[in-house]
């Protein structure tokens, strides 16, 4: 009877979009204690939009968006696409970036119109020696409002800050509640900073948060939880949410 049940179960799963690699996975599923959920595209819709723009040492908001979007033309990250979409919505003409370089978990850099442009998170700016002292209060405000903040530096000086927010999927809170009803611990993992992650985690009711995790570090975080005696299921929507 067991092979028949496994065959029917895997077939039914496939109908629902769930692919099961081997029967041992089904057997192991009964022992799961902890479910790790990626944030972007899993808990949230993965369709962020620009919410706010701050300027520093720069006078034109449209021009800041235009330059940032010109760099992000070469990026496939949802945050980069949000800036490009904002530029398109404003009817801005983008320039071709030169020497585009994506730094995983940090941001992007390129030359646009003879200017060196950086677009990314605080870690990228600190790594490149950009002074953020004048933006700390605004940064805190946006992060506390569950925005992911993209900082823009032009020729080694902070030029602006773009707040980008994603909306929570309609079924996320209910799904997490259902997992809790099954006595499962729910952990959210994200590359976002701790303040932004905490705001979203609190809204959906996860038990704990792993923030500022680089894409290549997700598997290591799962292994760490396993080493503490947990049996872990990982849920994500991107290729960086799967083991190599």
C-alpha positions as CSV (number, residue, x, y, z in Angstrom):
1,X,0.0,0.0,0.0
2,X,2.9,2.4,0.7
3,X,4.2,2.6,-2.9
4,X,0.6,3.3,-4.1
5,X,0.1,6.1,-1.5
6,X,3.5,7.7,-2.4
7,X,2.6,7.5,-6.1
8,X,-0.8,9.1,-5.6
9,X,0.6,11.7,-3.2
10,X,3.4,12.8,-5.6
11,X,0.9,12.9,-8.5
12,X,-1.5,15.0,-6.5
13,X,1.3,17.3,-5.5
14,X,2.3,17.8,-9.1
15,X,-1.2,18.8,-9.9
16,X,-0.9,21.5,-7.3
17,X,2.5,22.7,-8.5
18,X,4.5,20.8,-5.8
19,X,7.3,18.6,-7.1
20,X,8.6,15.9,-4.8
21,X,12.2,14.8,-5.5
22,X,12.0,11.4,-3.7
23,X,9.8,9.5,-1.3
24,X,12.2,10.0,1.6
25,X,11.3,13.7,1.4
26,X,7.7,12.8,2.2
27,X,8.8,10.7,5.1
28,X,11.1,13.4,6.4
29,X,8.3,16.0,6.2
30,X,6.5,14.5,9.1
31,X,9.5,15.3,11.4
32,X,9.7,19.0,10.4
33,X,10.0,21.4,13.4
34,X,10.9,24.7,11.7
35,X,9.9,26.3,8.5
36,X,12.2,29.0,7.1
37,X,10.5,31.5,4.8
38,X,12.3,33.8,2.4
39,X,10.8,37.3,2.5
40,X,10.8,38.8,-1.0
41,X,8.5,36.9,-3.4
42,X,7.4,34.4,-0.7
43,X,6.0,36.4,2.2
44,X,5.8,39.5,0.1
45,X,4.6,39.9,-3.5
46,X,8.1,40.5,-4.9
47,X,6.8,43.6,-6.7
48,X,8.3,46.5,-4.8
49,X,7.6,50.1,-5.7
50,X,9.3,53.5,-5.0
51,X,7.7,55.2,-2.0
52,X,9.9,58.1,-1.1
53,X,13.0,60.0,-2.4
54,X,15.5,62.0,-0.3
55,X,18.2,64.2,-1.8
56,X,21.7,65.0,-0.4
57,X,24.3,67.1,-2.3
58,X,21.9,66.8,-5.3
59,X,19.1,69.1,-6.4
60,X,16.9,67.2,-9.0
61,X,14.8,64.3,-7.9
62,X,14.0,63.2,-11.4
63,X,17.6,63.3,-12.4
64,X,18.6,61.1,-9.4
65,X,15.9,58.5,-10.4
66,X,17.1,58.7,-14.0
67,X,20.7,58.1,-13.2
68,X,19.9,55.3,-10.7
69,X,17.6,53.6,-13.2
70,X,20.2,53.9,-15.9
71,X,22.5,51.8,-13.7
72,X,19.7,49.4,-12.8
73,X,18.9,48.7,-16.4
74,X,21.5,45.9,-16.2
75,X,20.0,44.4,-13.0
76,X,17.3,41.7,-12.7
77,X,16.7,42.3,-9.0
78,X,13.1,43.3,-8.1
79,X,14.4,46.5,-6.3
80,X,16.3,47.5,-9.4
81,X,13.2,46.9,-11.5
82,X,11.2,49.1,-9.1
83,X,13.5,52.0,-9.8
84,X,13.4,51.4,-13.5
85,X,9.6,51.3,-13.4
86,X,9.5,54.6,-11.5
87,X,11.7,56.2,-14.1
88,X,9.4,54.9,-16.9
89,X,6.4,56.2,-15.0
90,X,8.0,59.6,-14.9
91,X,8.7,59.5,-18.6
92,X,12.5,59.8,-18.1
93,X,15.0,58.8,-20.8
94,X,17.7,56.4,-19.6
95,X,21.3,56.3,-20.6
96,X,23.4,53.3,-21.3
97,X,25.6,52.2,-18.3
98,X,29.3,51.3,-18.8
99,X,31.1,48.7,-16.8
100,X,28.0,47.4,-15.0
101,X,28.9,45.4,-11.9
102,X,26.4,43.6,-9.6
103,X,27.7,43.0,-6.1
104,X,25.6,40.2,-4.6
105,X,23.7,41.2,-1.5
106,X,25.0,44.8,-1.8
107,X,24.0,46.6,-4.9
108,X,25.2,47.7,-8.3
109,X,27.8,50.1,-9.8
110,X,28.4,51.5,-13.2
111,X,29.5,54.6,-15.1
112,X,26.7,56.8,-16.5
113,X,27.4,60.0,-18.4
114,X,31.0,60.1,-17.2
115,X,29.8,59.8,-13.6
116,X,30.6,56.8,-11.3
117,X,27.2,55.7,-9.8
118,X,26.6,53.4,-6.9
119,X,23.2,52.1,-6.0
120,X,22.8,49.8,-3.1
121,X,22.5,49.2,0.6
122,X,24.4,50.6,3.6
123,X,27.0,47.8,3.4
124,X,27.9,48.8,-0.1
125,X,28.3,52.4,0.8
126,X,30.4,51.7,3.8
127,X,32.6,49.3,1.7
128,X,33.1,52.1,-0.8
129,X,33.8,54.7,1.9
130,X,30.7,56.9,1.3
131,X,29.8,59.2,4.2
132,X,26.3,58.5,5.3
133,X,26.2,60.7,8.4
134,X,23.8,63.2,6.9
135,X,21.2,60.5,6.0
136,X,21.0,58.5,9.2
137,X,17.8,59.9,10.6
138,X,15.9,59.6,7.2
139,X,17.3,56.1,6.8
140,X,15.9,55.1,10.2
141,X,12.5,56.5,9.4
142,X,12.2,54.6,6.1
143,X,13.4,51.3,7.6
144,X,11.0,51.6,10.5
145,X,8.2,51.9,7.9
146,X,9.2,48.6,6.3
147,X,11.0,50.2,3.4
148,X,14.1,48.7,1.8
149,X,16.4,51.7,1.3
150,X,18.6,52.1,-1.8
151,X,21.3,54.7,-1.4
152,X,22.7,56.4,-4.4
153,X,26.2,57.8,-4.6
154,X,27.6,59.8,-7.4
155,X,31.4,60.3,-7.8
156,X,32.0,59.1,-4.2
157,X,29.5,61.4,-2.6
158,X,26.0,60.5,-1.3
159,X,23.5,62.0,-3.7
160,X,20.2,60.5,-2.5
161,X,18.2,57.8,-0.9
162,X,15.3,55.9,-2.5
163,X,12.7,54.1,-0.3
164,X,11.2,51.0,-1.9
165,X,8.4,49.0,-0.3
166,X,6.9,45.6,-1.1
167,X,3.4,44.6,-0.1
168,X,2.7,41.4,1.9
169,X,0.9,38.7,0.0
170,X,-2.8,38.3,0.9
171,X,-2.4,34.8,2.2
172,X,0.9,35.2,4.1
173,X,-0.5,35.9,7.6
174,X,-3.0,33.1,7.3
175,X,-0.4,30.6,6.1
176,X,1.9,31.4,9.0
177,X,-1.0,31.1,11.4
178,X,-1.7,27.7,9.9
179,X,1.9,26.6,10.4
180,X,1.7,27.8,14.0
181,X,-1.4,25.7,14.5
182,X,0.6,22.7,13.4
183,X,3.1,23.5,16.2
184,X,5.8,24.6,13.7
185,X,8.3,27.3,14.3
186,X,8.4,29.9,11.6
187,X,11.6,31.8,10.7
188,X,11.9,34.6,8.1
189,X,15.2,35.1,6.3
190,X,16.0,38.2,4.3
191,X,18.8,40.3,3.0
192,X,17.1,43.4,4.4
193,X,18.4,45.3,7.4
194,X,17.1,44.4,10.9
195,X,14.7,47.3,11.2
196,X,12.9,46.7,7.9
197,X,12.8,42.9,8.5
198,X,11.4,43.4,12.0
199,X,8.6,45.6,10.8
200,X,7.5,43.0,8.2
201,X,8.1,40.0,10.5
202,X,5.9,41.6,13.2
203,X,3.1,42.2,10.7
204,X,2.9,38.6,9.6
205,X,3.7,37.0,13.0
206,X,6.9,35.0,12.4
207,X,8.7,33.7,15.5
208,X,12.2,34.9,14.6
209,X,14.0,36.8,11.9
210,X,17.4,36.2,10.2
211,X,18.2,39.6,8.6
212,X,21.1,40.9,6.4
213,X,21.7,37.4,5.1
214,X,23.5,37.4,1.7
215,X,22.2,35.1,-1.0
216,X,25.1,32.7,-0.6
217,X,24.6,32.5,3.1
218,X,21.1,31.2,3.2
219,X,22.1,27.5,3.0
220,X,24.5,28.1,5.9
221,X,21.8,29.6,8.0
222,X,19.6,26.5,7.4
223,X,22.5,24.3,8.4
224,X,23.0,26.3,11.5
225,X,19.4,25.7,12.5
226,X,19.8,22.0,11.8
227,X,22.9,21.9,13.9
228,X,20.7,23.1,16.8
229,X,18.5,20.0,16.5
230,X,15.8,21.4,14.3
231,X,14.4,19.6,11.2
232,X,14.0,22.5,8.7
233,X,11.9,23.1,5.6
234,X,13.0,26.0,3.5
235,X,10.5,27.9,1.3
236,X,11.6,30.4,-1.3
237,X,10.7,31.6,-4.8
238,X,14.2,32.3,-6.3
239,X,17.2,30.3,-7.4
240,X,19.2,31.8,-4.6
241,X,16.8,30.1,-2.1
242,X,17.9,26.6,-3.2
243,X,21.1,24.7,-2.3
244,X,23.8,24.6,-5.0
